[in-house]
Amino acid sequence: MEVGLKIKAYLEENGISQTFVSKKTGIELPKLNLALNGNRRFTFPEYEMVCWALGVNTDKFLRPREPSGISV
């Protein structure tokens, strides 16, 4: 699942509005909505601001990438 969709699910589960996040971060609501619906990617600074606004660590919505070509 993409980061924006994970954040959107988190907002819905916790009763947090997109308007709240938009106002707290300064990210325009239409731009935020596009990212939360998977139609654009957050820049890393935007992602950092969203995490700050939600009071979560920046690793909350990220999944580590598995290195390619390495066998275990």
C-alpha positions in Angstrom: 0.0 0.0 0.0 1.3 3.5 -0.9 2.3 5.9 1.8 -0.6 8.3 1.0 -3.2 5.6 1.3 -1.7 4.4 4.6 -1.9 8.0 6.0 -5.5 8.3 4.7 -6.4 5.1 6.5 -4.7 6.4 9.7 -6.7 9.6 9.5 -10.0 7.8 9.1 -9.2 5.3 11.9 -8.4 8.2 14.3 -11.1 10.7 13.2 -8.6 13.2 11.9 -9.7 15.4 9.0 -7.7 16.3 6.0 -8.6 19.9 6.6 -6.8 19.7 10.0 -3.7 18.2 8.5 -3.8 20.8 5.7 -4.0 23.7 8.1 -1.4 22.4 10.5 1.1 21.6 7.7 0.4 24.4 5.2 -0.1 21.8 2.4 -3.0 23.0 0.2 -6.0 20.7 0.7 -6.3 19.7 -3.0 -2.6 18.8 -3.1 -2.9 16.8 0.2 -6.1 15.1 -1.1 -4.3 14.0 -4.3 -1.4 12.5 -2.3 -3.8 10.7 0.2 -5.7 9.2 -2.7 -2.5 7.9 -4.4 -2.7 10.4 -7.3 0.6 12.1 -6.4 3.5 11.4 -4.2 4.4 13.3 -1.1 7.7 15.1 -1.2 9.9 14.1 1.8 9.5 17.5 3.4 5.7 17.2 3.0 5.8 13.7 4.5 7.9 15.0 7.4 5.3 17.8 8.1 2.4 15.4 7.9 4.1 13.0 10.4 4.9 16.0 12.7 1.2 17.2 12.5 0.0 13.7 13.4 2.6 13.3 16.2 4.1 10.1 14.8 7.7 9.1 13.8 8.6 9.3 10.1 9.0 5.6 9.9 5.3 5.1 10.9 4.0 4.7 7.3 7.2 3.4 5.6 8.2 -0.2 4.8 11.9 -0.9 4.5 13.0 -1.9 1.1 14.5 -5.3 0.7 17.9 -5.2 -1.0 17.9 -6.9 -4.4 20.2 -9.6 -5.4 21.0 -10.7 -1.8 20.1 -14.3 -0.8 19.6 -15.2 2.8 
